[in-house]
Amino acid sequence: MDYGLRFSDPAKYSRALRRAHELVISGVPRPEIPNDLADLWRRSMALGISPDQHSPRHLHDAADVLELRREHRLQQVMPALQDLLADDSSSGRHLLVLTDASGEVLWRVGSPDVLRRADRLEFSEGADWSEAGIGTNAISEVLVRGRPVQLFSAEHLVRTHHEWACTAAPITDPLTGELLGVLDVSGPLDTISADTLRMVRCAVRVAEALLGTPDGGRIPGASSPVRASRQPVRRPVAAVESLQLLGDRPSAVFRGGSRVPLTLRRAEILALLDSRSQGWSAEELAFELYGDTGTTAAIRTEMFRIRSMLGDAVESNPYRFVAGLAGCSDSGRVLRLLHEGQVADALEVYRAPLLSRSGALAVQLLRDQLDLALGSAVRSSRDAGLLIRWLSTDMGSVDSEAVEALKRLVGRADARYLSFRASAGG
């Protein structure tokens, strides 16, 4: 059977697996179901799990789970995992789950629709998703095998799970090697891709790197692991003072004057954040920067790196600057000065186009809006000096309306007007 069908034609692949599932359950081996997976099914059934079982056993109620979270080491890395993999927007289609080392679900994040679908399976906080709790699934396989796994449709033992595709990987303590829990991403069959396992593995590496920091992922100054885990996760305090987004060398400027260069993609994301106080969803940013091929996973990965660099300057759900940092860029300062009527000062700040190397349509629109705003303000000023300064910039050199405004002020015979008319193609 062609394994690639699970990505190219998941419905066809699922139908074949379901037929094989029924045969194997009745004792007829099928090549679609590997022997080691069939062995796990038989072991689950020996533990009392039926393929027709609907509900896992529940170990704790919701209130108890909240307490377990506060006392768990993975509390420290859950925000990073959520940034990287979760999608709780209204259109989100997959579920992020984090269990403890026994397979009990402690956290889950997803859209309202995905959470409702998970509720129908009782795939919820406090549920035991180990082999003994609900039979063979991705989480239970991780616990048995100790390595990342994917289970698709009828590779699960329980029939009600056959509409799901699940990818899971263990998270271990980098200092002791102890298993801390299992990270799982689950969703409808067509949500799985060839990159899903890679993304989950990447997120685990990030989590383990955070856990391996000198304080072990705990809050400095805490007297014990339990006390530390009751504190919220602390990102570096926002020390960024401004963003330099004009020109071709974007950077973040921190207190004390130090600068950190920004990749073009991160600068584009920050330019969009700076342009809208109500923020952006991961889906919106993905579409604006990548078009129809954009994925929220790509945005969340970049956003995780941005927040690691800028500390708590960026909030999530939706992504936006914290209060007081909106408009902190040099391009934002240009607009603020224009709003205050300080046209000469705005022109002084606006020395290069916004992210001049960016070809992203959303950034081009912001660039054009900035040109239009400043050009309009300069033309309305009726100040020949400001018009000349504007027309002398790369951004204003093609502003034919500004050339005409200068002609009205200095006359058609003025050498300055004639030179700018020639350069503007007039």
C-alpha positions as CSV (number, residue, x, y, z in Angstrom):
1,M,0.0,0.0,0.0
2,D,1.3,3.5,-0.9
3,Y,2.1,5.3,2.4
4,G,2.1,8.6,0.5
5,L,-1.7,8.4,0.1
6,R,-2.1,9.5,3.7
7,F,-1.0,12.9,2.5
8,S,-2.3,12.9,-1.1
9,D,-5.6,11.0,-0.6
10,P,-6.3,10.6,3.1
11,A,-9.8,9.4,2.6
12,K,-8.7,6.5,0.3
13,Y,-5.9,5.6,2.6
14,S,-8.2,5.6,5.6
15,R,-10.7,3.3,3.9
16,A,-8.0,0.7,3.2
17,L,-6.8,0.9,6.8
18,R,-10.3,0.5,8.2
19,R,-10.8,-2.7,6.1
20,A,-7.4,-4.0,7.4
21,H,-8.3,-3.0,11.0
22,E,-11.5,-5.2,10.9
23,L,-9.6,-8.2,9.6
24,V,-6.7,-7.9,12.1
25,I,-9.1,-7.5,15.0
26,S,-10.8,-10.7,13.9
27,G,-7.4,-12.5,13.7
28,V,-6.5,-12.2,10.0
29,P,-3.1,-10.5,9.5
30,R,-2.9,-7.7,6.9
31,P,0.3,-6.0,5.6
32,E,-1.3,-2.6,6.1
33,I,-1.1,-3.1,9.8
34,P,2.5,-3.9,10.9
35,N,3.0,-6.8,13.3
36,D,4.4,-4.6,16.0
37,L,1.3,-2.3,15.9
38,A,-1.0,-5.4,15.9
39,D,0.9,-6.6,18.9
40,L,0.1,-3.3,20.7
41,W,-3.6,-3.7,19.8
42,R,-3.7,-7.2,21.3
43,R,-1.9,-6.0,24.4
44,S,-4.5,-3.2,24.8
45,M,-7.4,-5.6,24.4
46,A,-5.7,-7.9,27.0
47,L,-5.9,-4.8,29.3
48,G,-9.6,-4.7,28.8
49,I,-9.9,-2.1,26.1
50,S,-12.5,-2.8,23.4
51,P,-12.3,-1.4,19.8
52,D,-15.9,-0.2,20.5
53,Q,-14.9,1.6,23.7
54,H,-15.8,5.3,23.6
55,S,-14.5,6.8,26.8
56,P,-11.0,6.7,28.4
57,R,-10.7,6.4,32.1
58,H,-10.5,9.8,33.9
59,L,-7.9,10.2,36.7
60,H,-8.7,13.8,37.9
61,D,-11.4,16.3,37.6
62,A,-10.8,19.8,36.1
63,A,-10.0,21.5,39.4
64,D,-7.4,18.9,40.2
65,V,-5.8,19.2,36.8
66,L,-5.3,22.9,37.4
67,E,-3.4,22.1,40.5
68,L,-1.4,19.4,38.7
69,R,-0.4,21.9,36.1
70,R,0.9,24.4,38.6
71,E,3.1,21.7,40.1
72,H,4.4,20.3,36.8
73,R,7.7,21.0,35.3
74,L,6.2,21.4,31.8
75,Q,4.3,24.4,33.0
76,Q,7.5,26.3,32.2
77,V,7.5,25.4,28.5
78,M,3.8,25.3,27.7
79,P,3.8,29.0,26.5
80,A,6.6,28.3,24.0
81,L,4.8,25.1,22.7
82,Q,1.6,27.1,22.3
83,D,3.4,29.8,20.3
84,L,5.0,27.2,18.0
85,L,2.1,24.7,17.4
86,A,-1.2,25.8,18.8
87,D,-4.0,27.2,16.7
88,D,-7.0,28.4,18.8
89,S,-8.4,30.7,16.1
90,S,-11.9,30.3,14.9
91,S,-10.7,28.4,11.9
92,G,-8.1,26.3,13.7
93,R,-8.3,22.6,12.8
94,H,-5.8,20.8,15.0
95,L,-5.5,20.2,18.7
96,L,-2.4,20.7,20.8
97,V,-2.2,18.3,23.8
98,L,0.4,18.0,26.5
99,T,0.3,15.1,28.9
100,D,2.3,14.1,31.9
101,A,4.7,11.1,31.9
102,S,1.8,8.7,32.6
103,G,-0.3,9.9,29.6
104,E,-2.8,12.0,31.6
105,V,-3.9,15.0,29.6
106,L,-2.9,18.2,31.4
107,W,-3.2,20.8,28.7
108,R,-5.0,21.1,25.4
109,V,-5.3,24.1,23.0
110,G,-7.5,24.4,19.9
111,S,-10.3,26.1,18.2
112,P,-13.9,25.8,19.7
113,D,-14.8,23.4,16.9
114,V,-11.8,21.1,17.4
115,L,-12.4,21.2,21.2
116,R,-16.0,20.1,20.7
117,R,-14.8,17.2,18.5
118,A,-12.3,16.2,21.1
119,D,-14.9,16.4,23.8
120,R,-17.0,13.8,21.9
121,L,-14.0,11.4,22.4
122,E,-13.5,12.7,26.0
123,F,-10.0,13.7,24.8
124,S,-9.9,16.3,27.6
125,E,-8.0,17.4,30.7
126,G,-7.7,14.6,33.3
127,A,-8.3,11.8,30.8
128,D,-5.8,8.9,30.7
129,W,-4.5,8.5,27.2
130,S,-2.2,5.7,28.0
131,E,-2.5,2.2,26.6
132,A,-4.4,1.1,29.7
133,G,-6.6,4.2,29.6
134,I,-8.0,4.1,26.0
135,G,-5.9,1.6,24.0
136,T,-3.3,2.1,21.2
137,N,-3.0,5.8,20.2
138,A,-0.1,8.1,19.4
139,I,0.4,9.1,23.0
140,S,0.4,5.6,24.3
141,E,2.8,4.5,21.6
142,V,5.3,7.2,22.7
143,L,5.0,5.9,26.2
144,V,5.7,2.3,25.0
145,R,8.4,3.0,22.4
146,G,10.0,6.1,23.8
147,R,10.2,7.9,20.4
148,P,8.1,10.1,18.2
149,V,5.3,8.4,16.3
150,Q,2.4,9.1,14.0
151,L,-0.9,7.2,14.0
152,F,-3.4,7.7,11.1
153,S,-7.0,6.8,11.2
154,A,-7.6,3.0,11.7
155,E,-4.0,2.6,13.0
156,H,-5.7,3.5,16.3
157,L,-7.3,0.6,18.1
158,V,-10.6,2.3,19.1
159,R,-13.0,2.9,16.1
160,T,-14.1,6.3,17.2
161,H,-10.5,7.5,16.8
162,H,-10.4,6.5,13.1
163,E,-11.3,10.1,12.0
164,W,-8.2,11.4,13.6
165,A,-4.5,11.7,12.6
166,C,-2.1,12.1,15.6
167,T,1.6,13.0,15.9
168,A,3.3,12.7,19.3
169,A,6.8,12.9,20.7
170,P,8.3,12.5,24.2
171,I,9.7,15.5,26.2
172,T,12.5,14.5,28.5
173,D,14.5,16.3,31.1
174,P,17.8,17.2,29.3
175,L,19.7,17.0,32.6
176,T,18.5,13.6,33.8
177,G,16.9,11.9,30.8
178,E,13.7,11.5,32.8
179,L,10.4,11.4,30.7
180,L,8.4,14.5,31.6
181,G,5.5,14.2,29.3
182,V,4.2,13.7,25.7
183,L,3.5,16.4,23.2
184,D,0.7,15.6,20.7
185,V,-0.8,17.3,17.7
186,S,-4.1,15.8,16.6
187,G,-6.8,16.7,14.1
188,P,-8.9,15.5,11.2
189,L,-7.2,13.2,8.7
190,D,-6.5,15.9,6.1
191,T,-4.7,18.1,8.6
192,I,-1.6,15.8,8.7
193,S,1.3,16.7,6.3
194,A,4.8,15.4,5.7
195,D,6.0,18.3,7.9
196,T,3.8,17.6,10.9
197,L,6.3,15.2,12.5
198,R,9.2,17.5,11.8
199,M,7.4,20.4,13.5
200,V,6.5,18.4,16.6
201,R,10.1,17.2,16.9
202,C,11.3,20.9,16.5
203,A,8.9,22.0,19.2
204,V,10.2,19.3,21.6
205,R,13.8,20.4,20.9
206,V,12.8,24.0,21.9
207,A,11.1,22.8,25.0
208,E,14.0,20.7,26.1
209,A,16.4,23.5,25.4
210,L,14.4,25.8,27.7
211,L,14.3,23.1,30.3
212,G,18.1,22.7,30.0
213,T,18.9,26.3,30.9
214,P,20.9,26.9,34.1
215,D,17.9,27.3,36.3
216,G,16.3,24.2,34.8
217,G,13.3,26.1,33.5
218,R,12.5,27.4,37.0
219,I,12.0,30.9,38.2
220,P,15.2,32.4,39.7
221,G,15.0,32.8,43.5
222,A,12.3,30.1,44.0
223,S,12.9,27.9,47.0
224,S,11.7,24.7,45.5
225,P,10.5,23.2,42.1
226,V,6.9,23.3,43.3
227,R,7.0,26.8,44.4
228,A,8.7,27.8,41.2
229,S,6.1,26.1,39.1
230,R,3.3,28.1,40.7
231,Q,4.8,31.3,39.2
232,P,3.9,32.4,35.6
233,V,6.5,31.8,32.9
234,R,8.6,34.9,32.6
235,R,9.9,36.0,29.3
236,P,12.7,38.5,29.2
237,V,11.3,41.9,30.2
238,A,10.8,44.1,27.1
239,A,13.9,46.2,26.8
240,V,13.3,47.1,23.2
241,E,12.9,50.9,22.7
242,S,12.4,51.2,19.0
243,L,12.4,49.4,15.7
244,Q,14.4,50.6,12.7
245,L,12.3,49.6,9.7
246,L,13.2,52.3,7.2
247,G,15.8,51.3,4.7
248,D,17.5,48.0,3.9
249,R,19.0,47.1,7.3
250,P,16.2,46.6,9.8
251,S,17.1,46.3,13.5
252,A,15.7,46.4,17.0
253,V,17.1,49.1,19.3
254,F,17.4,48.3,23.0
255,R,17.8,50.3,26.1
256,G,21.4,51.5,26.2
257,G,21.6,51.9,22.4
258,S,22.5,48.3,21.4
259,R,21.1,47.1,18.2
260,V,20.2,43.6,17.0
261,P,19.7,43.0,13.2
262,L,16.4,41.6,12.1
263,T,15.9,39.2,9.3
264,L,13.7,40.5,6.5
265,R,10.8,38.2,7.4
266,R,10.8,39.1,11.1
267,A,11.0,42.8,10.1
268,E,8.0,42.3,7.9
269,I,6.0,40.8,10.7
270,L,7.0,43.6,13.1
271,A,6.1,46.2,10.5
272,L,2.6,44.7,10.2
273,L,2.3,44.5,14.0
274,D,3.3,48.2,14.2
275,S,0.7,49.1,11.7
276,R,-2.4,47.9,13.5
277,S,-3.1,48.3,17.2
278,Q,-5.8,45.6,17.4
279,G,-3.3,43.0,16.3
280,W,-3.1,40.2,13.8
281,S,-4.0,36.5,14.0
282,A,-1.5,33.9,12.8
283,E,-3.8,33.2,9.8
284,E,-3.9,36.8,8.8
285,L,-0.1,37.2,9.0
286,A,0.5,33.9,7.1
287,F,-1.8,35.1,4.2
288,E,-0.4,38.6,4.1
289,L,3.2,37.5,4.0
290,Y,3.0,34.1,2.2
291,G,-0.2,34.2,0.3
292,D,-2.3,31.1,-0.2
293,T,0.7,28.9,0.6
294,G,1.2,30.5,4.0
295,T,0.9,28.3,7.2
296,T,0.3,29.4,10.7
297,A,3.1,27.1,11.8
298,A,5.6,29.2,9.8
299,I,4.3,32.4,11.5
300,R,4.3,30.8,15.0
301,T,7.9,29.7,14.5
302,E,9.0,33.2,13.5
303,M,6.9,34.7,16.3
304,F,8.6,32.5,18.9
305,R,12.0,33.7,17.7
306,I,10.8,37.3,17.7
307,R,9.5,37.0,21.3
308,S,12.7,35.2,22.4
309,M,14.6,38.3,21.1
310,L,12.2,41.1,22.2
311,G,11.0,39.6,25.4
312,D,7.4,40.4,26.4
313,A,7.1,43.2,23.9
314,V,4.7,41.1,21.8
315,E,1.5,39.7,23.1
316,S,-0.5,36.8,21.5
317,N,-4.1,35.9,20.6
318,P,-3.9,38.1,18.6
319,Y,-0.3,39.1,18.1
320,R,0.2,42.7,19.0
321,F,2.7,45.0,20.7
322,V,2.1,45.6,24.4
323,A,0.7,48.9,25.5
324,G,3.2,51.7,25.1
325,L,5.1,50.1,22.3
326,A,2.7,50.6,19.4
327,G,4.2,53.0,16.9
328,C,7.7,52.4,18.3
329,S,9.2,52.1,14.9
330,D,10.8,54.9,12.9
331,S,8.0,54.5,10.3
332,G,5.5,54.8,13.1
333,R,7.2,57.9,14.3
334,V,6.9,59.5,10.9
335,L,3.1,59.0,11.0
336,R,2.9,60.2,14.6
337,L,4.7,63.4,13.7
338,L,2.4,64.0,10.7
339,H,-0.6,63.5,13.0
340,E,0.9,66.2,15.2
341,G,1.4,68.6,12.3
342,Q,5.2,68.4,12.5
343,V,5.8,67.9,8.8
344,A,9.4,69.1,8.8
345,D,10.3,66.7,11.6
346,A,8.5,63.8,9.9
347,L,10.4,64.5,6.7
348,E,13.7,64.5,8.7
349,V,12.9,61.1,10.1
350,Y,11.8,59.6,6.8
351,R,15.1,59.1,5.1
352,A,14.5,55.7,3.3
353,P,11.5,53.6,2.2
354,L,9.9,51.2,4.6
355,L,11.8,47.8,4.3
356,S,13.1,48.7,0.9
357,R,14.1,45.0,0.1
358,S,10.7,43.6,0.9
359,G,8.5,42.4,-1.9
360,A,5.6,41.4,0.3
361,L,2.4,43.0,-1.0
362,A,1.3,43.9,2.5
363,V,4.5,45.8,3.2
364,Q,4.4,47.5,-0.2
365,L,1.0,48.8,0.7
366,L,2.3,50.2,4.0
367,R,5.2,51.7,2.1
368,D,2.9,53.4,-0.4
369,Q,0.6,54.6,2.4
370,L,3.6,56.2,4.1
371,D,4.7,57.9,0.8
372,L,1.1,59.2,0.2
373,A,0.8,60.5,3.8
374,L,4.0,62.4,3.8
375,G,3.7,63.6,0.2
376,S,0.2,65.0,0.9
377,A,1.4,66.7,4.0
378,V,4.3,68.3,2.3
379,R,2.2,69.5,-0.6
380,S,-0.4,71.0,1.7
381,S,2.3,72.9,3.7
382,R,2.9,75.3,0.8
383,D,6.5,75.5,1.9
384,A,8.9,75.5,-1.0
385,G,11.8,74.4,1.2
386,L,9.9,71.3,2.4
387,L,8.8,70.5,-1.2
388,I,12.4,70.7,-2.3
389,R,13.6,68.4,0.5
390,W,10.8,66.0,-0.3
391,L,11.5,65.9,-4.0
392,S,15.2,65.3,-3.3
393,T,14.4,62.0,-1.6
394,D,14.0,58.7,-3.4
395,M,10.4,58.5,-2.1
396,G,9.4,61.9,-3.3
397,S,11.4,62.1,-6.6
398,V,8.5,60.7,-8.6
399,D,5.8,62.9,-7.0
400,S,4.6,64.9,-10.0
401,E,2.0,66.6,-7.8
402,A,4.7,68.0,-5.6
403,V,6.5,69.2,-8.7
404,E,3.4,71.1,-9.7
405,A,3.0,72.5,-6.2
406,L,6.6,73.8,-6.3
407,K,5.9,75.5,-9.7
408,R,3.0,77.3,-8.2
409,L,5.2,78.6,-5.4
410,V,8.5,79.5,-7.2
411,G,7.3,80.0,-10.8
412,R,7.8,77.9,-14.0
413,A,11.1,79.6,-14.8
414,D,12.7,78.7,-11.5
415,A,15.8,76.4,-12.0
416,R,14.8,74.2,-9.0
417,Y,11.4,73.5,-10.5
418,L,12.8,72.8,-13.9
419,S,15.3,70.3,-12.5
420,F,12.7,68.4,-10.6
421,R,10.3,68.5,-13.5
422,A,12.9,66.8,-15.7
423,S,13.7,64.1,-13.1
424,A,10.0,63.4,-12.5
425,G,9.5,63.0,-16.3
426,G,7.3,66.1,-16.5
